Amino acid sequence: MNWNSNYSEDVVYDEECSHTPVRLVLSVDDGRVRKLRTYVGGRWRTPVTRTTDLGIVSAKEATDFLLSLASTDNGAVGREAILPVTLADSVTVWPQLFKLARDESRPHETRKQAVFWLGQAAGDVIEPDHGLHGKETDEEEVKKQAVFALSRRNGEAVPALIQVARNNRDPSVRRTALFWLGQSGDPRAISLFEEILKRN
């Protein structure tokens, strides 16, 4: 992730692009998490308010805690807890995200966030080298625009996108279809993501 060092109140970035570690800042009031901020890389700024540093926490402990937040908080914190879950290494989180995506007692925005990241994960399975082959050709761009147009068709979008995601020969086009399915929140899209991730 690229950040300007002045962008963050919590972290300073000395390098243009950082890959690790994932850093979390929780604002806690009366024992409840009120705000959650996620960063990748960098180094901590000197805190300006009273701060408790928990140090390094295992990926398993962190994801268990974050998934618990996503499963119980009815506000923005529940939704914001999902991104750092997807960044954790050495932990498989997709089964819990599927459960969250299908839990109708959770707020719509939290479920939508879970579905979006499930779609991204399925896309990574379809096209693991996404973005590494350089600039896309005009033909690829036209195909992706066609997939976008499909995604705008009321009533027909989800079946058409599932067809593209299953059968198109171009992995980048299939990935684009999965992206738009991830925006839909449709149960059929969630089932397709589960099928793709389970067979990987």
C-alpha positions in Angstrom: 0.0 0.0 0.0 1.3 3.4 -0.8 0.8 6.2 1.7 2.0 9.7 2.2 3.7 9.8 5.6 1.6 12.9 6.6 -1.6 11.0 5.8 -1.7 8.9 9.0 -2.1 10.1 12.5 -0.6 6.7 13.8 2.1 5.5 11.3 5.0 7.0 9.4 6.1 5.5 6.1 9.8 5.7 5.2 9.5 3.5 2.1 7.3 4.1 -0.9 5.6 0.6 -0.7 5.3 -1.5 2.5 4.1 -5.1 2.6 4.2 -5.9 6.4 3.3 -5.8 9.2 -0.4 -5.2 9.5 -0.9 -2.6 12.2 -4.2 -2.0 14.0 -5.2 1.0 16.1 -8.3 0.5 18.3 -10.0 3.4 20.0 -11.7 2.0 23.1 -14.1 3.7 25.3 -15.8 2.1 28.3 -14.5 -1.3 27.3 -16.0 -1.1 23.8 -14.1 -0.6 20.5 -15.4 2.6 19.0 -13.1 3.0 16.0 -10.6 0.7 14.2 -7.8 1.8 11.8 -5.7 -0.5 9.7 -2.3 0.1 8.3 0.3 -2.0 6.4 4.0 -1.5 7.1 5.5 1.7 8.4 6.5 2.5 11.9 4.5 3.9 14.8 4.4 7.6 15.4 4.9 8.8 19.0 1.4 8.6 20.5 -0.2 12.0 21.4 -2.8 10.4 23.7 -2.8 7.7 26.4 -2.0 4.5 24.5 -1.7 0.8 25.4 0.7 -1.1 23.1 -0.3 -4.8 22.9 2.9 -5.5 20.9 3.0 -8.3 18.3 -0.1 -10.5 18.3 -0.3 -13.8 16.4 -2.4 -13.8 13.2 -4.7 -16.4 14.7 -5.4 -14.3 17.8 -5.8 -11.1 15.7 -8.3 -12.7 13.3 -10.3 -14.4 16.0 -10.7 -11.0 17.7 -11.5 -9.2 14.5 -14.0 -11.8 13.4 -15.7 -11.6 16.8 -16.0 -7.8 16.3 -17.4 -8.3 12.8 -19.9 -10.8 14.2 -21.1 -8.6 17.1 -20.7 -4.9 16.4 -23.6 -3.4 14.6 -21.8 -0.3 13.4 -18.8 0.8 11.4 -16.3 -1.1 13.6 -17.9 -4.5 12.5 -17.5 -3.6 8.9 -14.0 -2.2 9.3 -12.8 -5.3 11.1 -13.1 -7.4 7.9 -10.2 -5.8 5.9 -7.4 -6.6 8.4 -8.8 -10.2 8.6 -8.2 -10.6 4.9 -4.6 -9.4 5.2 -3.6 -12.0 7.8 -1.2 -14.7 6.7 -1.0 -18.3 7.9 -4.7 -18.3 8.8 -7.7 -19.5 6.7 -10.5 -17.0 7.3 -12.9 -17.7 4.3 -15.2 -20.2 6.2 -15.9 -17.5 8.8 -16.4 -14.9 6.2 -18.9 -17.1 4.4 -20.8 -17.5 7.7 -20.7 -13.8 8.2 -21.9 -13.0 4.6 -24.9 -15.3 5.1 -25.8 -14.1 8.6 -28.9 -12.0 8.1 -28.7 -10.7 11.6 -25.6 -8.7 10.7 -25.8 -5.2 9.2 -26.1 -5.0 5.4 -22.8 -3.1 5.1 -20.9 -5.7 7.1 -22.2 -8.5 5.0 -21.5 -6.6 1.9 -17.9 -6.1 3.0 -17.5 -9.8 3.6 -18.9 -10.7 0.2 -16.6 -8.2 -1.5 -13.5 -9.7 0.0 -14.7 -13.3 -0.7 -15.0 -12.2 -4.4 -11.4 -10.8 -4.2 -10.2 -14.1 -2.8 -12.0 -16.1 -5.5 -10.4 -13.8 -8.1 -7.0 -14.5 -6.7 -7.6 -18.2 -7.2 -8.7 -17.6 -10.8 -5.9 -15.2 -11.7 -3.1 -15.5 -9.1 -0.7 -13.3 -11.0 -3.2 -10.4 -11.3 -1.4 -7.2 -12.2 2.0 -8.8 -12.8 1.7 -9.1 -16.6 2.0 -5.4 -17.3 -0.4 -3.1 -19.1 -3.5 -4.7 -20.4 -4.2 -4.9 -24.1 -7.1 -3.0 -25.9 -8.8 -6.3 -26.4 -8.7 -7.1 -22.6 -10.0 -3.6 -21.8 -12.9 -4.1 -24.2 -13.8 -7.5 -22.7 -13.7 -6.0 -19.2 -15.9 -3.2 -20.3 -18.4 -5.7 -21.7 -18.4 -7.5 -18.3 -19.1 -4.2 -16.6 -22.0 -3.6 -18.9 -23.3 -7.0 -18.0 -23.1 -6.1 -14.3 -25.5 -3.2 -14.9 -28.3 -5.3 -16.4 -31.2 -5.5 -13.9 -32.4 -9.0 -13.2 -29.9 -10.6 -15.7 -26.6 -9.5 -14.3 -25.9 -12.2 -11.8 -26.6 -15.3 -14.0 -24.7 -13.7 -16.9 -21.7 -12.8 -14.6 -21.7 -16.3 -13.2 -21.6 -17.7 -16.7 -18.6 -15.5 -17.6 -16.8 -16.3 -14.3 -17.2 -20.1 -14.9 -16.6 -20.3 -18.7 -14.5 -17.4 -20.1 -11.1 -18.5 -21.2 -9.4 -15.3 -20.1 -8.5 -15.3 -16.4 -8.6 -11.5 -16.2 -12.1 -11.4 -17.6 -13.2 -14.1 -15.2 -11.7 -12.1 -12.3 -13.5 -9.0 -13.5 -16.8 -11.0 -13.4 -16.0 -12.1 -9.9 -15.3 -8.5 -8.9 -18.8 -7.4 -10.0 -20.4 -10.4 -8.5 -18.7 -9.4 -5.2 -20.6 -6.1 -5.5 -23.9 -7.8 -5.9 -24.3 -9.5 -2.5 -26.4 -12.1 -4.3 -26.5 -15.6 -2.6 -25.7 -17.2 -5.9 -22.5 -15.2 -6.1 -21.5 -16.3 -2.6 -22.1 -19.9 -3.5 -19.8 -19.5 -6.6 -17.1 -18.0 -4.4 -17.4 -20.9 -2.0 -17.1 -23.4 -4.8 -13.9 -21.7 -6.1 -12.2 -21.3 -2.7 -13.1 -24.8 -1.6 -11.6 -26.5 -4.6 -8.3 -24.5 -4.3 
